[in-house]
Every structure is written in structure tokens, then in C-alpha cells.
Amino acid sequence: MATSPNQPVPDDDLQPEYDFRSMRGVVRGKYAARYRERLRMVRLAEDVSAAFADEAAVNAALREYLTWRQEHPTVNPIQSTAG
């Protein structure tokens, strides 16, 4: 709904005749579990977060690190000393 700068934006444009309880398939939180399965939140330490400008910078650094790790597999120190 487009409004001009002179027109106030309505607080609520939901009509009172909408009764969501009578609609089929409408369930509160229907996809919440699926969303939570895919959501990964990580809290960075203050000193670490200070090194990055934003979320995109963190993601770029992690992707670069993961690429590097694939190219340089680690040697398990326990296996390398066993003989």
C-alpha cells in the first residue's frame, strides 16, 4: 500500500473480519521447529568481534579459514608420534 508523504501511515490495516482461527492449515508456530533447526547463533568474544566490521566480514573470514583448512589437513599429533 503506497502512501504519499502527506498521508499518515495507518497503524493497523488488518481488517476485523479476518478470522484466522477459521482458516484451514493455520497453526501458530507451524514452521518454528524447522526454523530453529537451521538457525545457528554464535556469540563472539568482545576482543574477537572488535576485529570485524560487520556480519559479512565475519562470514568471509570463516569461509576463508574453512577453505584453508581443506587445503591444509592437520596431522593428528597422536598418530604422528606413534610408531
Contacts in CASP RR format, 6 or more apart in sequence:
PFRMAT RR
TARGET T0000
AUTHOR 0000-0000-0000
METHOD contacts of the structure
MODEL  1
MATSPNQPVPDDDLQPEYDFRSMRGVVRGKYAARYRERLRMVRLAEDVSA
AFADEAAVNAALREYLTWRQEHPTVNPIQSTAG
1 13 0 8 1.000
3 9 0 8 1.000
20 26 0 8 1.000
44 52 0 8 1.000
44 58 0 8 1.000
49 58 0 8 1.000
52 58 0 8 1.000
52 61 0 8 1.000
END
